[in-house]
């Protein structure tokens, strides 16, 4: 499974992958498993989620970082400051509806027994810190002393106290410490004191700064944006009230979406500028390329309407589908303009050439667009969550932009040519003569007539030469 982000090996962590036969049953199964596992396995954090096609591990994340100082000596003080801020942020996130799992990635503080060695007493009897560490570790966890081979297996031999002598932490008080420098054995309490403390077992870092992340998984059918929208103003207010040196950021899907859209917007802007420059060279006019882009916003509106009707979220793939519509729309508009100007050059008035060009182009456009839309439907229905937003965005955008191209773009063209006169149309053949037919001809017709005249002159000269030769 390429979309799984494996965790580091931990004794208190397990990951189970359930593969279903029907992908449509997966969203329904997630909610049932989450509720039942929360009831059946108390005291554990259980997150049931569908494998994602994007690299976002948790849909909603709130990151609290302490960036004032990274000195290890101030670690406990920094942690004591991060915990209350994270608690406030978690209370705010908990107010949002549609939350299935809410936790942080540091885990709660775990009870620890701290051994504080008194240097004067330890030096007096020849005990070092390493002697105390080795004796206590060997008594509780064990000390490997050898390997027992059984066939092709290597079984480690570990020496430690009997189970009844190490069942409770309080029994550490009865341990003896062996000196590595002198042949002496002294009670542990004679050189050290024991204290029960609460200590943070896991500390996460982000860009080398201690960062506590609040992780939230929405309920099935609830988007991350729907969870984040009602609480985002409160999180921004908390961010402004943080003490100096602490920072609150919103991560998860929103951070990835903003980053991906920003990069894609830069690429899209460069593409639009390139298309504009190419059209500027082709048309030799600065206004015509803007008319070519006139139908693009309506294509984006059609894509959003299709996504809303089908209940598909607007993500990176949907944005990519909207961006890819521009090339199709531009090509249709360019061909339509070419038909309008060609019919106008043949002598047809511009007011008549505009609807005639739309009527003449409607059949090939409808055939190509209809074939594209019909081909996208199977991919949208069976292609999975990766292709569904892109397909629906293109289906809606093509359907709307096609009618806008054939109806609204000619209207814009007539306004800029006839009313505003910002675009100068190519000269029209004059219509004169007693029978109302065109007296003047186009360049192509003139070229054909010149060619025929030249051919007739050549034949006449050839006949004269033949007569003289005979």
C-alpha positions in Angstrom: 0.0 0.0 0.0 2.0 3.0 -1.3 -0.2 5.6 0.5 0.6 4.2 4.0 3.0 6.3 6.2 4.7 3.7 8.4 5.3 4.7 12.0 8.6 4.0 13.9 8.7 0.7 15.8 7.0 1.2 19.2 5.9 -1.3 21.8 2.6 0.6 22.4 1.6 1.0 18.7 -0.1 -1.3 16.2 -1.4 -0.8 12.7 -4.0 -3.0 11.1 -4.9 -2.8 7.4 -8.4 -4.0 6.4 -8.9 -4.6 2.7 -12.6 -4.7 1.6 -14.0 -6.2 -1.5 -16.4 -3.3 -2.3 -14.9 0.2 -2.2 -18.4 1.7 -1.8 -18.7 -0.1 1.6 -15.5 1.5 3.0 -17.1 4.8 4.2 -19.9 3.0 5.9 -17.5 0.5 7.6 -15.3 3.3 9.1 -17.9 4.7 11.4 -19.1 1.3 12.6 -15.5 0.2 13.4 -14.6 3.4 15.1 -17.6 3.2 17.5 -17.2 -0.4 18.3 -13.4 -0.3 18.9 -13.8 2.7 21.2 -16.2 0.6 23.3 -14.2 -2.7 23.2 -10.7 -1.3 23.7 -10.7 1.2 26.5 -7.6 3.2 27.4 -6.2 3.3 23.8 -6.2 5.8 21.0 -7.9 4.2 18.0 -8.2 6.0 14.7 -10.1 4.3 11.8 -9.6 6.0 8.5 -9.7 5.3 4.8 -6.4 5.2 3.0 -5.9 8.6 1.3 -4.5 9.4 -2.1 -2.9 12.5 -0.9 0.2 12.8 1.4 -1.9 14.3 4.3 -1.7 12.0 7.3 -4.3 13.8 9.5 -7.1 16.0 7.9 -7.1 18.6 10.7 -3.9 19.7 12.5 -3.2 22.5 14.9 0.6 23.0 15.5 1.9 24.8 18.6 5.6 25.4 18.6 8.0 26.9 21.1 10.6 28.9 19.2 12.0 31.0 22.0 14.8 28.7 22.9 15.9 25.2 22.1 18.3 24.8 25.0 17.9 21.4 26.7 18.1 23.0 30.1 14.9 24.9 29.5 13.1 21.9 28.1 10.9 21.3 31.1 9.9 25.0 31.3 9.1 25.0 27.6 6.9 21.9 28.0 5.0 23.4 30.9 4.2 26.4 28.6 3.2 24.3 25.6 0.8 22.1 27.5 -1.7 24.8 28.6 -1.6 26.4 25.1 -2.4 23.0 23.6 -5.1 22.4 26.1 -6.8 25.7 25.1 -6.5 24.9 21.4 -7.9 21.4 22.0 -10.9 22.9 23.8 -11.6 25.1 20.8 -11.3 22.2 18.3 -13.6 20.1 20.5 -16.4 22.6 20.0 -16.6 21.9 16.3 -19.2 19.3 15.2 -18.4 16.2 13.2 -15.3 15.1 15.0 -14.5 11.3 15.3 -11.0 11.4 16.9 -9.3 14.2 18.8 -5.9 13.8 20.5 -2.4 15.2 20.6 0.8 13.5 19.4 2.8 13.9 22.6 0.7 11.5 24.7 0.0 12.3 28.4 2.7 12.5 30.9 3.7 9.1 32.2 4.8 8.3 35.8 8.5 7.8 36.2 10.8 7.0 39.1 13.8 9.2 39.2 17.0 8.2 40.9 19.0 11.2 42.2 22.6 10.1 43.2 24.3 12.0 46.0 27.9 12.5 44.8 29.6 12.7 48.2 28.2 9.5 49.5 28.8 7.6 46.2 32.4 8.8 46.0 33.0 7.8 49.6 32.2 4.1 48.9 33.6 4.1 45.3 30.2 4.0 43.5 29.9 5.8 40.1 26.8 6.9 38.2 27.4 4.1 35.7 27.4 1.6 38.5 24.0 2.7 39.7 22.6 2.7 36.2 23.9 -0.7 35.3 22.7 -2.3 38.6 19.1 -0.9 38.4 18.8 -1.7 34.6 20.1 -5.2 35.2 17.7 -5.8 38.1 14.6 -4.6 36.2 15.2 -5.0 32.5 18.0 -7.6 32.6 21.7 -7.8 31.6 22.6 -9.9 28.5 25.4 -12.3 29.5 25.5 -14.7 26.5 23.7 -16.4 23.6 22.3 -19.9 23.6 22.2 -21.5 20.1 19.5 -23.9 19.3 19.7 -25.0 15.7 19.7 -21.9 13.5 18.3 -19.7 16.4 20.2 -17.4 18.7 18.5 -17.1 22.0 19.9 -14.3 24.3 20.7 -15.2 27.9 19.5 -12.4 30.2 20.2 -12.1 33.9 17.8 -10.2 36.1 15.8 -10.4 39.3 13.1 -13.0 39.9 9.6 -11.8 39.0 8.5 -11.6 42.6 11.5 -9.4 43.4 10.8 -6.9 40.6 7.0 -6.8 40.4 6.7 -3.4 41.9 8.8 -0.2 41.5 8.9 0.2 45.3 11.2 -2.9 45.4 14.0 -0.9 43.8 14.6 0.5 47.3 15.9 -2.9 48.3 18.5 -3.1 45.5 22.2 -3.3 46.1 24.8 -1.6 43.8 28.0 -3.2 42.9 31.1 -1.1 42.5 33.2 -1.5 39.3 36.2 0.0 41.0 36.2 -1.8 44.3 34.9 -5.1 45.5 32.0 -3.6 47.5 28.2 -3.8 47.4 26.1 -1.1 49.1 22.3 -0.5 49.3 20.9 1.8 46.7 19.3 4.1 49.3 22.7 4.7 50.9 24.0 6.6 47.9 20.8 7.8 46.2 17.2 8.9 46.7 14.1 7.9 44.8 11.4 10.3 43.6 8.1 9.7 41.7 7.6 12.2 38.9 5.5 12.8 35.8 7.6 13.1 32.7 6.7 13.6 29.0 7.5 10.3 27.3 7.4 11.6 23.7 8.5 15.0 22.4 7.9 15.8 18.7 9.9 18.4 16.9 9.2 20.4 13.7 12.1 22.2 12.1 14.2 21.5 15.3 11.6 23.2 17.5 9.5 21.4 20.1 6.0 21.2 18.5 2.8 19.8 20.0 0.3 18.9 17.4 -3.5 18.5 17.9 -4.7 15.8 15.6 -8.4 15.6 14.5 -10.1 13.1 12.3 -13.6 14.1 11.0 -16.5 11.7 11.1 -17.3 9.8 7.9 -18.9 12.1 5.3 -17.6 15.3 7.0 -14.9 17.3 5.3 -11.9 18.8 7.0 -13.0 22.3 5.9 -16.4 21.8 7.6 -14.6 21.0 10.9 -12.2 23.9 10.6 -14.5 26.6 9.4 -16.4 27.3 12.6 -13.4 27.3 14.9 -10.8 29.1 12.7 -11.7 32.6 14.0 -11.2 31.4 17.6 -7.9 29.7 16.7 -6.7 33.0 15.1 -7.7 34.9 18.3 -5.7 32.4 20.4 -2.8 32.8 18.1 -2.7 36.6 18.7 -2.8 36.1 22.5 0.2 33.7 22.6 3.2 34.8 24.6 6.4 35.8 22.8 8.3 32.9 21.3 5.3 30.6 20.7 3.5 30.1 17.4 0.2 28.5 16.4 -0.2 27.1 12.8 -3.0 25.3 11.1 -1.7 22.2 9.2 -3.3 19.2 7.7 -5.3 19.4 4.5 -5.6 23.2 4.6 -1.9 23.7 4.7 -1.3 21.3 1.9 -4.2 22.8 -0.1 -2.8 26.3 0.3 0.7 25.2 -0.7 -0.5 23.2 -3.7 -2.9 25.9 -4.9 -0.2 28.5 -4.7 2.2 26.5 -6.8 -0.5 25.6 -9.3 -1.6 29.2 -9.5 1.9 30.3 -10.4 2.1 27.7 -13.2 -1.4 28.6 -14.4 -0.4 32.3 -14.5 2.7 31.6 -16.5 0.6 29.5 -18.9 -2.0 32.2 -19.4 0.7 34.8 -20.1 2.3 32.4 -22.6 -1.1 31.8 -24.3 -1.8 35.6 -24.4 1.5 36.4 -26.0 1.0 33.6 -28.6 -2.5 35.0 -29.4 -1.1 38.6 -29.5 1.4 37.5 -32.2 -1.3 35.6 -34.1 -4.0 38.3 -34.1 -1.7 41.3 -34.0 -4.2 42.9 -31.6 -4.1 43.3 -27.9 -7.9 43.1 -27.3 -8.7 39.9 -29.2 -6.8 37.7 -26.8 -8.9 39.0 -24.0 -12.1 38.1 -25.9 -10.6 34.6 -26.3 -10.4 34.3 -22.5 -13.9 35.7 -22.0 -15.5 32.2 -21.8 -12.9 30.8 -19.3 -14.6 32.2 -16.1 -17.9 30.7 -17.2 -16.2 27.3 -17.6 -14.9 27.6 -14.0 -18.4 28.4 -12.8 -19.8 25.4 -14.6 -17.2 23.2 -13.0 -18.1 24.5 -9.5 -21.8 23.9 -10.2 -21.1 20.3 -11.3 -19.0 19.6 -8.2 -21.7 21.0 -6.0 -24.4 18.9 -7.6 -22.4 15.7 -7.4 -21.3 16.4 -3.8 -17.6 16.3 -4.6 -15.2 18.5 -2.7 -13.1 21.1 -4.5 -9.5 19.9 -4.1 -6.3 19.8 -6.0 -7.6 17.5 -8.7 -10.7 19.6 -9.2 -8.5 22.7 -9.5 -6.4 20.8 -12.1 -9.5 20.0 -14.0 -10.6 23.6 -14.1 -7.1 24.7 -15.3 -7.2 22.1 -18.1 -10.4 23.6 -19.4 -8.7 26.8 -20.6 -7.0 25.1 -23.5 -10.2 23.5 -24.8 -12.2 26.8 -24.4 -9.4 28.9 -26.1 -9.3 26.5 -29.1 -13.1 26.7 -29.6 -13.1 30.5 -29.4 -10.2 30.9 -31.9 -11.9 28.7 -34.4 -15.1 30.6 -34.0 -13.4 33.9 -34.6 -11.7 32.5 -37.6 -15.1 31.5 -39.1 -16.6 34.9 -38.3 -13.8 36.8 -40.1 -13.7 34.4 -43.0 -17.4 34.8 -43.7 -17.1 38.6 -43.3 -14.2 38.7 -45.8 -16.4 36.9 -48.3 -18.8 39.8 -48.3 -21.3 38.9 -45.6 -22.2 41.7 -43.2 -20.7 41.3 -39.7 -24.2 41.3 -38.1 -25.1 38.3 -40.3 -21.6 36.6 -40.1 -21.8 36.3 -36.3 -24.9 34.1 -36.0 -24.0 32.2 -39.2 -20.6 31.3 -37.8 -22.2 30.0 -34.5 -24.7 27.9 -36.5 -21.9 26.5 -38.7 -19.7 25.6 -35.7 -22.4 24.2 -33.4 -22.4 20.7 -34.9 -18.6 19.9 -34.8 -18.4 21.5 -31.3 -21.3 19.6 -29.9 -19.9 16.3 -31.4 -16.5 16.8 -29.8 -17.7 18.1 -26.5 -20.4 15.4 -26.3 -17.9 12.7 -27.0 -15.6 14.0 -24.3 -18.3 14.3 -21.7 -19.6 10.8 -22.4 -16.1 9.4 -22.2 -15.5 11.2 -18.8 -18.6 9.7 -17.1 -17.3 6.1 -16.7 -14.0 7.4 -15.3 -15.9 9.7 -12.9 -18.1 6.9 -11.7 -15.6 4.1 -11.4 -12.2 5.8 -11.3 -12.2 6.4 -7.6 -11.7 9.5 -5.4 -8.6 10.6 -7.4 -10.3 11.1 -10.7 -13.8 11.9 -9.7 -13.3 15.7 -8.9 -11.3 16.2 -12.1 -13.9 14.5 -14.3 -16.9 16.3 -12.8 -15.1 19.6 -13.1 -14.3 19.1 -16.8 -17.9 17.8 -17.5 -19.5 20.8 -15.9 -17.0 23.3 -17.4 -17.3 21.9 -20.9 -21.1 21.9 -20.8 -21.4 25.5 -19.7 -18.4 26.9 -21.7 -19.6 25.4 -24.9 -22.9 27.3 -24.9 -21.2 30.5 -23.6 -18.7 30.2 -26.5 -21.4 29.9 -29.1 -23.8 32.5 -27.7 -22.0 35.1 -25.5 -18.6 35.3 -27.2 -20.2 36.5 -30.5 -22.0 39.2 -28.6 -18.8 40.4 -27.0 -17.1 40.4 -30.4 -19.9 42.5 -31.9 -19.7 45.0 -29.0 -16.0 45.5 -29.3 -16.1 45.7 -33.1 -19.3 47.6 -33.8 -20.0 49.6 -30.7 -16.7 50.3 -29.0 -14.7 50.0 -32.2 -11.7 48.7 -30.2 -11.2 46.0 -32.8 -11.0 46.7 -36.4 -12.4 44.0 -38.6 -10.9 42.9 -41.8 -12.2 44.8 -44.9 -15.5 43.4 -46.3 -16.1 42.9 -50.0 -18.3 45.8 -51.3 -21.7 44.8 -52.5 -22.6 46.8 -55.7 -23.9 46.1 -59.2 -27.2 46.0 -60.9 -28.1 42.5 -59.8 -27.0 43.0 -56.2 -24.1 40.5 -56.4 -20.7 41.3 -55.0 -18.8 43.4 -57.6 -15.5 43.1 -55.7 -13.8 39.8 -55.0 -11.6 38.4 -52.2 -7.9 38.0 -52.5 -8.3 34.2 -53.1 -10.8 34.8 -56.0 -8.5 37.5 -57.5 -5.6 35.2 -57.4 -7.6 32.5 -59.3 -8.7 35.1 -61.9 -5.1 36.3 -62.4 -4.0 32.7 -62.8 -6.7 32.0 -65.5 -5.8 35.1 -67.4 -2.1 34.2 -67.4 -3.0 30.7 -68.6 -5.1 32.1 -71.4 -2.3 34.4 -72.5 0.1 31.5 -72.5 -2.1 29.3 -74.6 -2.6 32.2 -77.2 1.2 32.7 -77.5 1.7 28.9 -77.9 -0.9 28.8 -80.7 0.8 31.7 -82.5 4.2 29.9 -82.3 2.7 26.6 -83.6 1.1 28.4 -86.6 4.4 30.1 -87.5 6.3 26.8 -87.2 3.8 25.0 -89.5 
